[in-house]
Amino acid sequence: MDGKNRKDIYPGLEVDIILKKDQRSGKLTRGLVANLLTSAPYHSRGIKVRLEDGQIGRVAVIVNEMQ
């Protein structure tokens, strides 16, 4: 699942994000969502989040849903 819809993303979710510095290469960084930074319900390049380790990027892939 991609990370373009805000309703699909919540704190504690495991995701792969693209950091600003990695946008050209497309390198993914895995982590757990700490909080959502995009307030819009949809974003074409992915919802921006802060991971628990403090890194900020746009969600590319939702890895593991813990529901």
mmCIF file of the N, C-alpha and C atoms, coordinates in Angstrom:
data_MODEL
# 
_entry.id   MODEL 
# 
loop_
_atom_site.group_PDB 
_atom_site.id 
_atom_site.type_symbol 
_atom_site.label_atom_id 
_atom_site.label_alt_id 
_atom_site.label_comp_id 
_atom_site.label_asym_id 
_atom_site.label_entity_id 
_atom_site.label_seq_id 
_atom_site.pdbx_PDB_ins_code 
_atom_site.Cartn_x 
_atom_site.Cartn_y 
_atom_site.Cartn_z 
_atom_site.occupancy 
_atom_site.B_iso_or_equiv 
_atom_site.pdbx_formal_charge 
_atom_site.auth_seq_id 
_atom_site.auth_comp_id 
_atom_site.auth_asym_id 
_atom_site.auth_atom_id 
_atom_site.pdbx_PDB_model_num 
ATOM 1   N N  . MET A 1 1  ? 0.853  -1.186 0.000  1.00 0.00 ? 1  MET A N  1 
ATOM 2   C CA . MET A 1 1  ? 0.000  0.000  0.000  1.00 0.00 ? 1  MET A CA 1 
ATOM 3   C C  . MET A 1 1  ? 0.894  1.243  0.000  1.00 0.00 ? 1  MET A C  1 
ATOM 4   N N  . ASP A 1 2  ? 0.520  2.237  -0.767 1.00 0.00 ? 2  ASP A N  1 
ATOM 5   C CA . ASP A 1 2  ? 1.296  3.479  -0.779 1.00 0.00 ? 2  ASP A CA 1 
ATOM 6   C C  . ASP A 1 2  ? 0.841  4.394  0.362  1.00 0.00 ? 2  ASP A C  1 
ATOM 7   N N  . GLY A 1 3  ? 1.541  5.469  0.572  1.00 0.00 ? 3  GLY A N  1 
ATOM 8   C CA . GLY A 1 3  ? 1.251  6.351  1.698  1.00 0.00 ? 3  GLY A CA 1 
ATOM 9   C C  . GLY A 1 3  ? 0.686  7.687  1.285  1.00 0.00 ? 3  GLY A C  1 
ATOM 10  N N  . LYS A 1 4  ? -0.236 7.673  0.323  1.00 0.00 ? 4  LYS A N  1 
ATOM 11  C CA . LYS A 1 4  ? -0.777 8.928  -0.194 1.00 0.00 ? 4  LYS A CA 1 
ATOM 12  C C  . LYS A 1 4  ? -2.030 9.396  0.536  1.00 0.00 ? 4  LYS A C  1 
ATOM 13  N N  . ASN A 1 5  ? -2.689 8.495  1.262  1.00 0.00 ? 5  ASN A N  1 
ATOM 14  C CA . ASN A 1 5  ? -3.908 8.858  1.995  1.00 0.00 ? 5  ASN A CA 1 
ATOM 15  C C  . ASN A 1 5  ? -3.631 8.939  3.490  1.00 0.00 ? 5  ASN A C  1 
ATOM 16  N N  . ARG A 1 6  ? -3.939 10.088 4.077  1.00 0.00 ? 6  ARG A N  1 
ATOM 17  C CA . ARG A 1 6  ? -3.655 10.322 5.491  1.00 0.00 ? 6  ARG A CA 1 
ATOM 18  C C  . ARG A 1 6  ? -4.392 9.338  6.396  1.00 0.00 ? 6  ARG A C  1 
ATOM 19  N N  . LYS A 1 7  ? -5.587 8.919  5.987  1.00 0.00 ? 7  LYS A N  1 
ATOM 20  C CA . LYS A 1 7  ? -6.398 8.026  6.816  1.00 0.00 ? 7  LYS A CA 1 
ATOM 21  C C  . LYS A 1 7  ? -5.753 6.658  7.015  1.00 0.00 ? 7  LYS A C  1 
ATOM 22  N N  . ASP A 1 8  ? -4.792 6.287  6.141  1.00 0.00 ? 8  ASP A N  1 
ATOM 23  C CA . ASP A 1 8  ? -4.129 4.984  6.224  1.00 0.00 ? 8  ASP A CA 1 
ATOM 24  C C  . ASP A 1 8  ? -2.905 4.989  7.146  1.00 0.00 ? 8  ASP A C  1 
ATOM 25  N N  . ILE A 1 9  ? -2.520 6.170  7.632  1.00 0.00 ? 9  ILE A N  1 
ATOM 26  C CA . ILE A 1 9  ? -1.267 6.305  8.379  1.00 0.00 ? 9  ILE A CA 1 
ATOM 27  C C  . ILE A 1 9  ? -1.573 6.777  9.799  1.00 0.00 ? 9  ILE A C  1 
ATOM 28  N N  . TYR A 1 10 ? -0.890 6.166  10.767 1.00 0.00 ? 10 TYR A N  1 
ATOM 29  C CA . TYR A 1 10 ? -1.106 6.502  12.184 1.00 0.00 ? 10 TYR A CA 1 
ATOM 30  C C  . TYR A 1 10 ? 0.177  6.213  12.964 1.00 0.00 ? 10 TYR A C  1 
ATOM 31  N N  . PRO A 1 11 ? 0.339  6.836  14.145 1.00 0.00 ? 11 PRO A N  1 
ATOM 32  C CA . PRO A 1 11 ? 1.536  6.602  14.956 1.00 0.00 ? 11 PRO A CA 1 
ATOM 33  C C  . PRO A 1 11 ? 1.712  5.121  15.289 1.00 0.00 ? 11 PRO A C  1 
ATOM 34  N N  . GLY A 1 12 ? 2.955  4.658  15.218 1.00 0.00 ? 12 GLY A N  1 
ATOM 35  C CA . GLY A 1 12 ? 3.276  3.266  15.498 1.00 0.00 ? 12 GLY A CA 1 
ATOM 36  C C  . GLY A 1 12 ? 3.313  2.383  14.266 1.00 0.00 ? 12 GLY A C  1 
ATOM 37  N N  . LEU A 1 13 ? 2.851  2.901  13.137 1.00 0.00 ? 13 LEU A N  1 
ATOM 38  C CA . LEU A 1 13 ? 2.828  2.142  11.879 1.00 0.00 ? 13 LEU A CA 1 
ATOM 39  C C  . LEU A 1 13 ? 4.244  2.036  11.308 1.00 0.00 ? 13 LEU A C  1 
ATOM 40  N N  . GLU A 1 14 ? 4.623  0.854  10.818 1.00 0.00 ? 14 GLU A N  1 
ATOM 41  C CA . GLU A 1 14 ? 5.933  0.676  10.181 1.00 0.00 ? 14 GLU A CA 1 
ATOM 42  C C  . GLU A 1 14 ? 5.829  1.070  8.715  1.00 0.00 ? 14 GLU A C  1 
ATOM 43  N N  . VAL A 1 15 ? 6.691  2.000  8.302  1.00 0.00 ? 15 VAL A N  1 
ATOM 44  C CA . VAL A 1 15 ? 6.642  2.531  6.939  1.00 0.00 ? 15 VAL A CA 1 
ATOM 45  C C  . VAL A 1 15 ? 8.046  2.666  6.362  1.00 0.00 ? 15 VAL A C  1 
ATOM 46  N N  . ASP A 1 16 ? 8.115  2.771  5.047  1.00 0.00 ? 16 ASP A N  1 
ATOM 47  C CA . ASP A 1 16 ? 9.326  3.179  4.345  1.00 0.00 ? 16 ASP A CA 1 
ATOM 48  C C  . ASP A 1 16 ? 9.078  4.593  3.851  1.00 0.00 ? 16 ASP A C  1 
ATOM 49  N N  . ILE A 1 17 ? 10.025 5.496  4.170  1.00 0.00 ? 17 ILE A N  1 
ATOM 50  C CA . ILE A 1 17 ? 9.893  6.883  3.723  1.00 0.00 ? 17 ILE A CA 1 
ATOM 51  C C  . ILE A 1 17 ? 11.043 7.244  2.804  1.00 0.00 ? 17 ILE A C  1 
ATOM 52  N N  . ILE A 1 18 ? 10.836 8.310  2.042  1.00 0.00 ? 18 ILE A N  1 
ATOM 53  C CA . ILE A 1 18 ? 11.901 8.890  1.231  1.00 0.00 ? 18 ILE A CA 1 
ATOM 54  C C  . ILE A 1 18 ? 12.282 10.210 1.888  1.00 0.00 ? 18 ILE A C  1 
ATOM 55  N N  . LEU A 1 19 ? 13.531 10.286 2.338  1.00 0.00 ? 19 LEU A N  1 
ATOM 56  C CA . LEU A 1 19 ? 14.036 11.515 2.924  1.00 0.00 ? 19 LEU A CA 1 
ATOM 57  C C  . LEU A 1 19 ? 14.281 12.541 1.820  1.00 0.00 ? 19 LEU A C  1 
ATOM 58  N N  . LYS A 1 20 ? 14.258 13.822 2.180  1.00 0.00 ? 20 LYS A N  1 
ATOM 59  C CA . LYS A 1 20 ? 14.486 14.892 1.206  1.00 0.00 ? 20 LYS A CA 1 
ATOM 60  C C  . LYS A 1 20 ? 15.792 14.669 0.440  1.00 0.00 ? 20 LYS A C  1 
ATOM 61  N N  . LYS A 1 21 ? 16.863 14.314 1.156  1.00 0.00 ? 21 LYS A N  1 
ATOM 62  C CA . LYS A 1 21 ? 18.177 14.125 0.519  1.00 0.00 ? 21 LYS A CA 1 
ATOM 63  C C  . LYS A 1 21 ? 18.208 12.913 -0.412 1.00 0.00 ? 21 LYS A C  1 
ATOM 64  N N  . ASP A 1 22 ? 17.245 11.994 -0.263 1.00 0.00 ? 22 ASP A N  1 
ATOM 65  C CA . ASP A 1 22 ? 17.213 10.771 -1.073 1.00 0.00 ? 22 ASP A CA 1 
ATOM 66  C C  . ASP A 1 22 ? 16.178 10.808 -2.188 1.00 0.00 ? 22 ASP A C  1 
ATOM 67  N N  . GLN A 1 23 ? 15.588 11.968 -2.446 1.00 0.00 ? 23 GLN A N  1 
ATOM 68  C CA . GLN A 1 23 ? 14.533 12.041 -3.459 1.00 0.00 ? 23 GLN A CA 1 
ATOM 69  C C  . GLN A 1 23 ? 15.032 11.661 -4.847 1.00 0.00 ? 23 GLN A C  1 
ATOM 70  N N  . ARG A 1 24 ? 16.244 12.056 -5.199 1.00 0.00 ? 24 ARG A N  1 
ATOM 71  C CA . ARG A 1 24 ? 16.782 11.733 -6.526 1.00 0.00 ? 24 ARG A CA 1 
ATOM 72  C C  . ARG A 1 24 ? 17.047 10.245 -6.681 1.00 0.00 ? 24 ARG A C  1 
ATOM 73  N N  . SER A 1 25 ? 17.639 9.635  -5.643 1.00 0.00 ? 25 SER A N  1 
ATOM 74  C CA . SER A 1 25 ? 18.004 8.221  -5.727 1.00 0.00 ? 25 SER A CA 1 
ATOM 75  C C  . SER A 1 25 ? 16.817 7.300  -5.439 1.00 0.00 ? 25 SER A C  1 
ATOM 76  N N  . GLY A 1 26 ? 15.843 7.791  -4.675 1.00 0.00 ? 26 GLY A N  1 
ATOM 77  C CA . GLY A 1 26 ? 14.693 6.969  -4.318 1.00 0.00 ? 26 GLY A CA 1 
ATOM 78  C C  . GLY A 1 26 ? 14.971 6.003  -3.174 1.00 0.00 ? 26 GLY A C  1 
ATOM 79  N N  . LYS A 1 27 ? 16.108 6.198  -2.484 1.00 0.00 ? 27 LYS A N  1 
ATOM 80  C CA . LYS A 1 27 ? 16.479 5.328  -1.359 1.00 0.00 ? 27 LYS A CA 1 
ATOM 81  C C  . LYS A 1 27 ? 15.429 5.422  -0.257 1.00 0.00 ? 27 LYS A C  1 
ATOM 82  N N  . LEU A 1 28 ? 15.017 4.264  0.257  1.00 0.00 ? 28 LEU A N  1 
ATOM 83  C CA . LEU A 1 28 ? 13.988 4.216  1.289  1.00 0.00 ? 28 LEU A CA 1 
ATOM 84  C C  . LEU A 1 28 ? 14.611 4.060  2.678  1.00 0.00 ? 28 LEU A C  1 
ATOM 85  N N  . THR A 1 29 ? 13.957 4.655  3.664  1.00 0.00 ? 29 THR A N  1 
ATOM 86  C CA . THR A 1 29 ? 14.369 4.552  5.054  1.00 0.00 ? 29 THR A CA 1 
ATOM 87  C C  . THR A 1 29 ? 13.194 3.981  5.832  1.00 0.00 ? 29 THR A C  1 
ATOM 88  N N  . ARG A 1 30 ? 13.425 2.911  6.594  1.00 0.00 ? 30 ARG A N  1 
ATOM 89  C CA . ARG A 1 30 ? 12.345 2.239  7.327  1.00 0.00 ? 30 ARG A CA 1 
ATOM 90  C C  . ARG A 1 30 ? 12.297 2.724  8.770  1.00 0.00 ? 30 ARG A C  1 
ATOM 91  N N  . GLY A 1 31 ? 11.080 2.857  9.292  1.00 0.00 ? 31 GLY A N  1 
ATOM 92  C CA . GLY A 1 31 ? 10.931 3.242  10.685 1.00 0.00 ? 31 GLY A CA 1 
ATOM 93  C C  . GLY A 1 31 ? 9.474  3.236  11.100 1.00 0.00 ? 31 GLY A C  1 
ATOM 94  N N  . LEU A 1 32 ? 9.252  3.618  12.364 1.00 0.00 ? 32 LEU A N  1 
ATOM 95  C CA . LEU A 1 32 ? 7.898  3.699  12.913 1.00 0.00 ? 32 LEU A CA 1 
ATOM 96  C C  . LEU A 1 32 ? 7.458  5.150  12.960 1.00 0.00 ? 32 LEU A C  1 
ATOM 97  N N  . VAL A 1 33 ? 6.217  5.402  12.564 1.00 0.00 ? 33 VAL A N  1 
ATOM 98  C CA . VAL A 1 33 ? 5.666  6.755  12.537 1.00 0.00 ? 33 VAL A CA 1 
ATOM 99  C C  . VAL A 1 33 ? 5.506  7.274  13.967 1.00 0.00 ? 33 VAL A C  1 
ATOM 100 N N  . ALA A 1 34 ? 6.057  8.468  14.227 1.00 0.00 ? 34 ALA A N  1 
ATOM 101 C CA . ALA A 1 34 ? 5.847  9.140  15.508 1.00 0.00 ? 34 ALA A CA 1 
ATOM 102 C C  . ALA A 1 34 ? 4.660  10.099 15.376 1.00 0.00 ? 34 ALA A C  1 
ATOM 103 N N  . ASN A 1 35 ? 4.677  10.941 14.326 1.00 0.00 ? 35 ASN A N  1 
ATOM 104 C CA . ASN A 1 35 ? 3.530  11.805 14.066 1.00 0.00 ? 35 ASN A CA 1 
ATOM 105 C C  . ASN A 1 35 ? 3.446  12.199 12.598 1.00 0.00 ? 35 ASN A C  1 
ATOM 106 N N  . LEU A 1 36 ? 2.241  12.614 12.211 1.00 0.00 ? 36 LEU A N  1 
ATOM 107 C CA . LEU A 1 36 ? 1.960  13.008 10.834 1.00 0.00 ? 36 LEU A CA 1 
ATOM 108 C C  . LEU A 1 36 ? 2.147  14.509 10.711 1.00 0.00 ? 36 LEU A C  1 
ATOM 109 N N  . LEU A 1 37 ? 2.810  14.938 9.648  1.00 0.00 ? 37 LEU A N  1 
ATOM 110 C CA . LEU A 1 37 ? 3.076  16.359 9.451  1.00 0.00 ? 37 LEU A CA 1 
ATOM 111 C C  . LEU A 1 37 ? 2.217  16.972 8.348  1.00 0.00 ? 37 LEU A C  1 
ATOM 112 N N  . THR A 1 38 ? 1.658  16.151 7.477  1.00 0.00 ? 38 THR A N  1 
ATOM 113 C CA . THR A 1 38 ? 0.763  16.638 6.425  1.00 0.00 ? 38 THR A CA 1 
ATOM 114 C C  . THR A 1 38 ? -0.658 16.663 6.968  1.00 0.00 ? 38 THR A C  1 
ATOM 115 N N  . SER A 1 39 ? -1.325 17.801 6.850  1.00 0.00 ? 39 SER A N  1 
ATOM 116 C CA . SER A 1 39 ? -2.695 17.906 7.368  1.00 0.00 ? 39 SER A CA 1 
ATOM 117 C C  . SER A 1 39 ? -3.746 17.580 6.312  1.00 0.00 ? 39 SER A C  1 
ATOM 118 N N  . ALA A 1 40 ? -3.361 17.638 5.039  1.00 0.00 ? 40 ALA A N  1 
ATOM 119 C CA . ALA A 1 40 ? -4.307 17.335 3.956  1.00 0.00 ? 40 ALA A CA 1 
ATOM 120 C C  . ALA A 1 40 ? -4.672 15.854 3.967  1.00 0.00 ? 40 ALA A C  1 
ATOM 121 N N  . PRO A 1 41 ? -5.884 15.494 3.536  1.00 0.00 ? 41 PRO A N  1 
ATOM 122 C CA . PRO A 1 41 ? -6.289 14.079 3.524  1.00 0.00 ? 41 PRO A CA 1 
ATOM 123 C C  . PRO A 1 41 ? -5.573 13.249 2.464  1.00 0.00 ? 41 PRO A C  1 
ATOM 124 N N  . TYR A 1 42 ? -4.967 13.910 1.436  1.00 0.00 ? 42 TYR A N  1 
ATOM 125 C CA . TYR A 1 42 ? -4.286 13.205 0.347  1.00 0.00 ? 42 TYR A CA 1 
ATOM 126 C C  . TYR A 1 42 ? -3.107 14.051 -0.117 1.00 0.00 ? 42 TYR A C  1 
ATOM 127 N N  . HIS A 1 43 ? -2.002 13.393 -0.450 1.00 0.00 ? 43 HIS A N  1 
ATOM 128 C CA . HIS A 1 43 ? -0.873 14.090 -1.069 1.00 0.00 ? 43 HIS A CA 1 
ATOM 129 C C  . HIS A 1 43 ? -0.279 13.190 -2.139 1.00 0.00 ? 43 HIS A C  1 
ATOM 130 N N  . SER A 1 44 ? -0.109 13.715 -3.343 1.00 0.00 ? 44 SER A N  1 
ATOM 131 C CA . SER A 1 44 ? 0.306  12.911 -4.492 1.00 0.00 ? 44 SER A CA 1 
ATOM 132 C C  . SER A 1 44 ? 1.700  12.296 -4.343 1.00 0.00 ? 44 SER A C  1 
ATOM 133 N N  . ARG A 1 45 ? 2.581  12.910 -3.558 1.00 0.00 ? 45 ARG A N  1 
ATOM 134 C CA . ARG A 1 45 ? 3.926  12.352 -3.381 1.00 0.00 ? 45 ARG A CA 1 
ATOM 135 C C  . ARG A 1 45 ? 4.081  11.607 -2.061 1.00 0.00 ? 45 ARG A C  1 
ATOM 136 N N  . GLY A 1 46 ? 3.013  11.503 -1.303 1.00 0.00 ? 46 GLY A N  1 
ATOM 137 C CA . GLY A 1 46 ? 3.064  10.782 -0.027 1.00 0.00 ? 46 GLY A CA 1 
ATOM 138 C C  . GLY A 1 46 ? 2.891  11.715 1.156  1.00 0.00 ? 46 GLY A C  1 
ATOM 139 N N  . ILE A 1 47 ? 2.291  11.201 2.206  1.00 0.00 ? 47 ILE A N  1 
ATOM 140 C CA . ILE A 1 47 ? 2.063  11.974 3.428  1.00 0.00 ? 47 ILE A CA 1 
ATOM 141 C C  . ILE A 1 47 ? 3.399  12.149 4.150  1.00 0.00 ? 47 ILE A C  1 
ATOM 142 N N  . LYS A 1 48 ? 3.686  13.369 4.590  1.00 0.00 ? 48 LYS A N  1 
ATOM 143 C CA . LYS A 1 48 ? 4.935  13.639 5.299  1.00 0.00 ? 48 LYS A CA 1 
ATOM 144 C C  . LYS A 1 48 ? 4.779  13.249 6.763  1.00 0.00 ? 48 LYS A C  1 
ATOM 145 N N  . VAL A 1 49 ? 5.764  12.501 7.276  1.00 0.00 ? 49 VAL A N  1 
ATOM 146 C CA . VAL A 1 49 ? 5.727  12.029 8.666  1.00 0.00 ? 49 VAL A CA 1 
ATOM 147 C C  . VAL A 1 49 ? 7.083  12.220 9.330  1.00 0.00 ? 49 VAL A C  1 
ATOM 148 N N  . ARG A 1 50 ? 7.058  12.203 10.665 1.00 0.00 ? 50 ARG A N  1 
ATOM 149 C CA . ARG A 1 50 ? 8.285  12.155 11.463 1.00 0.00 ? 50 ARG A CA 1 
ATOM 150 C C  . ARG A 1 50 ? 8.362  10.758 12.051 1.00 0.00 ? 50 ARG A C  1 
ATOM 151 N N  . LEU A 1 51 ? 9.500  10.100 11.869 1.00 0.00 ? 51 LEU A N  1 
ATOM 152 C CA . LEU A 1 51 ? 9.694  8.774  12.447 1.00 0.00 ? 51 LEU A CA 1 
ATOM 153 C C  . LEU A 1 51 ? 10.079 8.911  13.923 1.00 0.00 ? 51 LEU A C  1 
ATOM 154 N N  . GLU A 1 52 ? 10.017 7.807  14.647 1.00 0.00 ? 52 GLU A N  1 
ATOM 155 C CA . GLU A 1 52 ? 10.356 7.816  16.068 1.00 0.00 ? 52 GLU A CA 1 
ATOM 156 C C  . GLU A 1 52 ? 11.806 8.219  16.317 1.00 0.00 ? 52 GLU A C  1 
ATOM 157 N N  . ASP A 1 53 ? 12.687 8.013  15.321 1.00 0.00 ? 53 ASP A N  1 
ATOM 158 C CA . ASP A 1 53 ? 14.088 8.418  15.486 1.00 0.00 ? 53 ASP A CA 1 
ATOM 159 C C  . ASP A 1 53 ? 14.335 9.872  15.058 1.00 0.00 ? 53 ASP A C  1 
ATOM 160 N N  . GLY A 1 54 ? 13.261 10.597 14.680 1.00 0.00 ? 54 GLY A N  1 
ATOM 161 C CA . GLY A 1 54 ? 13.359 12.016 14.361 1.00 0.00 ? 54 GLY A CA 1 
ATOM 162 C C  . GLY A 1 54 ? 13.499 12.344 12.886 1.00 0.00 ? 54 GLY A C  1 
ATOM 163 N N  . GLN A 1 55 ? 13.712 11.356 12.026 1.00 0.00 ? 55 GLN A N  1 
ATOM 164 C CA . GLN A 1 55 ? 13.846 11.616 10.597 1.00 0.00 ? 55 GLN A CA 1 
ATOM 165 C C  . GLN A 1 55 ? 12.493 11.975 9.998  1.00 0.00 ? 55 GLN A C  1 
ATOM 166 N N  . ILE A 1 56 ? 12.517 12.891 9.020  1.00 0.00 ? 56 ILE A N  1 
ATOM 167 C CA . ILE A 1 56 ? 11.290 13.361 8.382  1.00 0.00 ? 56 ILE A CA 1 
ATOM 168 C C  . ILE A 1 56 ? 11.348 13.050 6.890  1.00 0.00 ? 56 ILE A C  1 
ATOM 169 N N  . GLY A 1 57 ? 10.235 12.526 6.372  1.00 0.00 ? 57 GLY A N  1 
ATOM 170 C CA . GLY A 1 57 ? 10.153 12.236 4.945  1.00 0.00 ? 57 GLY A CA 1 
ATOM 171 C C  . GLY A 1 57 ? 8.733  11.893 4.550  1.00 0.00 ? 57 GLY A C  1 
ATOM 172 N N  . ARG A 1 58 ? 8.565  11.577 3.271  1.00 0.00 ? 58 ARG A N  1 
ATOM 173 C CA . ARG A 1 58 ? 7.243  11.230 2.751  1.00 0.00 ? 58 ARG A CA 1 
ATOM 174 C C  . ARG A 1 58 ? 7.093  9.716  2.664  1.00 0.00 ? 58 ARG A C  1 
ATOM 175 N N  . VAL A 1 59 ? 5.930  9.230  3.071  1.00 0.00 ? 59 VAL A N  1 
ATOM 176 C CA . VAL A 1 59 ? 5.677  7.786  3.069  1.00 0.00 ? 59 VAL A CA 1 
ATOM 177 C C  . VAL A 1 59 ? 5.610  7.265  1.642  1.00 0.00 ? 59 VAL A C  1 
ATOM 178 N N  . ALA A 1 60 ? 6.457  6.264  1.346  1.00 0.00 ? 60 ALA A N  1 
ATOM 179 C CA . ALA A 1 60 ? 6.463  5.624  0.035  1.00 0.00 ? 60 ALA A CA 1 
ATOM 180 C C  . ALA A 1 60 ? 5.686  4.301  0.101  1.00 0.00 ? 60 ALA A C  1 
ATOM 181 N N  . VAL A 1 61 ? 5.897  3.557  1.198  1.00 0.00 ? 61 VAL A N  1 
ATOM 182 C CA . VAL A 1 61 ? 5.288  2.233  1.343  1.00 0.00 ? 61 VAL A CA 1 
ATOM 183 C C  . VAL A 1 61 ? 4.877  2.022  2.789  1.00 0.00 ? 61 VAL A C  1 
ATOM 184 N N  . ILE A 1 62 ? 3.676  1.484  2.980  1.00 0.00 ? 62 ILE A N  1 
ATOM 185 C CA . ILE A 1 62 ? 3.248  1.040  4.320  1.00 0.00 ? 62 ILE A CA 1 
ATOM 186 C C  . ILE A 1 62 ? 3.689  -0.407 4.440  1.00 0.00 ? 62 ILE A C  1 
ATOM 187 N N  . VAL A 1 63 ? 4.597  -0.683 5.375  1.00 0.00 ? 63 VAL A N  1 
ATOM 188 C CA . VAL A 1 63 ? 5.219  -1.997 5.489  1.00 0.00 ? 63 VAL A CA 1 
ATOM 189 C C  . VAL A 1 63 ? 4.349  -2.961 6.273  1.00 0.00 ? 63 VAL A C  1 
ATOM 190 N N  . ASN A 1 64 ? 3.919  -2.546 7.436  1.00 0.00 ? 64 ASN A N  1 
ATOM 191 C CA . ASN A 1 64 ? 3.254  -3.474 8.351  1.00 0.00 ? 64 ASN A CA 1 
ATOM 192 C C  . ASN A 1 64 ? 2.132  -2.763 9.085  1.00 0.00 ? 64 ASN A C  1 
ATOM 193 N N  . GLU A 1 65 ? 0.908  -3.218 8.892  1.00 0.00 ? 65 GLU A N  1 
ATOM 194 C CA . GLU A 1 65 ? -0.229 -2.656 9.622  1.00 0.00 ? 65 GLU A CA 1 
ATOM 195 C C  . GLU A 1 65 ? -0.454 -3.459 10.868 1.00 0.00 ? 65 GLU A C  1 
ATOM 196 N N  . MET A 1 66 ? -0.544 -2.786 12.015 1.00 0.00 ? 66 MET A N  1 
ATOM 197 C CA . MET A 1 66 ? -0.666 -3.454 13.299 1.00 0.00 ? 66 MET A CA 1 
ATOM 198 C C  . MET A 1 66 ? -2.088 -3.378 13.837 1.00 0.00 ? 66 MET A C  1 
ATOM 199 N N  . GLN A 1 67 ? -3.090 -3.625 13.009 1.00 0.00 ? 67 GLN A N  1 
ATOM 200 C CA . GLN A 1 67 ? -4.473 -3.512 13.478 1.00 0.00 ? 67 GLN A CA 1 
ATOM 201 C C  . GLN A 1 67 ? -5.029 -4.840 13.838 1.00 0.00 ? 67 GLN A C  1 
# 
